[in-house]
Amino acid sequence: MRLRWAIPGLMAMLLLSGCNREPSFDERYGDAEKSIKKKAAEIDAELVEAERLASEAAAVASASPAPQATSSMKAAK
């Protein structure tokens, strides 16, 4: 009977002891690399969106006609 309870207890202790281990350099480096790549992708997406908005604004500005002088402006000259 004692063996029946001892095995799951030992397995639980082994699992819990693995959780407290410090990550290795390679694991920390991998996590940092993923984080940096994710942030770079976010920045790239923001830049693409800003560029798209700027080109749309430029297209709208060039499509609108130049302001025409009104008759009161002509009379003032």
URDACOR-V193611 format. One record per pair of residues at least 12 apart in sequence whose ideal C-beta (glycine too) atoms are under 7 Angstrom apart, sorted by sequence separation. I is the first residue (numbers start at 1). GAP is how many residues later the second one is. If there is no record, write none. Layout:
# URDACOR-V193611
i = [I & I]
gap = [GAP & GAP]
This chain:
# URDACOR-V193611
none
